[in-house]
Amino acid sequence: MIGETKIKLSALCVNGGVDDWFKITFDNWEAGKIHLKSEWRPLMIPVPATPLINAAGVAINSLEELESERKERKQRWQEEQAERAR
């Protein structure tokens, strides 16, 4: 064993997954980092449509769209910052 880290299981299934670096420790000393990337694909189980379920689906789609837009804006901002640094 080279070390250990703790990751919330919920982090693997929000916003489509995780793409992050985590510190590895061994005997309370930093032993390195590990890059963990996951893609969340929930099991699709057919359920009867109700107004509440439809509203939840709309909300989830809206959150996914907002997260996608946030990532695009962050990328553009990083590119602008890199351009200004030149």
C-alpha positions in Angstrom: 0.0 0.0 0.0 1.3 3.4 -0.9 -1.3 5.4 0.8 -5.0 6.2 1.2 -7.5 9.0 0.5 -11.1 9.6 1.3 -13.7 10.5 -1.3 -17.4 11.0 -0.7 -19.3 8.4 -2.7 -21.8 11.1 -3.6 -19.1 13.0 -5.4 -19.0 10.2 -8.0 -22.6 10.7 -9.0 -23.2 14.4 -9.1 -22.8 16.7 -12.1 -22.1 13.8 -14.4 -19.1 12.4 -12.4 -15.8 13.6 -11.0 -12.5 14.8 -12.6 -10.2 15.8 -9.8 -6.9 15.2 -8.0 -6.9 13.7 -4.5 -4.1 13.7 -2.0 -2.8 10.3 -0.9 -1.6 10.1 2.7 0.4 7.4 4.5 0.9 7.5 8.3 -0.5 11.1 8.2 2.2 12.2 5.6 1.4 13.2 2.1 2.5 10.4 -0.2 1.4 11.8 -3.5 -1.7 12.5 -5.5 -4.1 10.5 -7.6 -6.2 11.7 -10.5 -9.7 10.2 -10.5 -12.1 10.6 -13.3 -15.5 9.1 -13.5 -18.6 9.4 -15.6 -22.0 9.0 -13.9 -24.7 7.2 -15.9 -27.7 6.5 -13.7 -29.7 3.4 -14.3 -32.7 4.3 -16.3 -35.8 2.6 -14.8 -39.1 3.3 -16.6 -41.5 5.0 -14.2 -45.1 6.2 -14.8 -45.1 9.9 -15.7 -46.6 12.2 -13.2 -46.4 16.0 -12.9 -43.9 15.7 -10.1 -41.7 13.3 -12.0 -41.9 15.4 -15.1 -40.9 18.5 -13.0 -38.0 16.6 -11.5 -36.8 15.6 -15.0 -37.0 19.2 -16.2 -35.1 20.4 -13.1 -32.3 17.8 -13.7 -32.0 18.8 -17.3 -31.8 22.4 -16.3 -29.0 21.6 -13.8 -27.1 19.7 -16.4 -27.4 22.6 -18.9 -26.2 25.1 -16.2 -23.2 22.9 -15.3 -22.3 22.6 -19.0 -22.6 26.4 -19.4 -20.5 26.9 -16.2 -17.7 24.7 -17.6 -17.7 26.5 -21.0 -17.5 29.9 -19.3 -14.7 28.7 -17.0 -12.8 27.4 -20.1 -13.3 30.7 -21.9 -12.1 32.7 -18.8 -9.0 30.5 -18.5 -8.2 31.1 -22.2 -8.7 34.8 -21.8 -6.4 34.8 -18.7 -3.8 32.9 -20.7 -4.0 35.3 -23.6 -3.6 38.3 -21.2 -0.6 36.7 -19.6 1.1 36.6 -23.0 
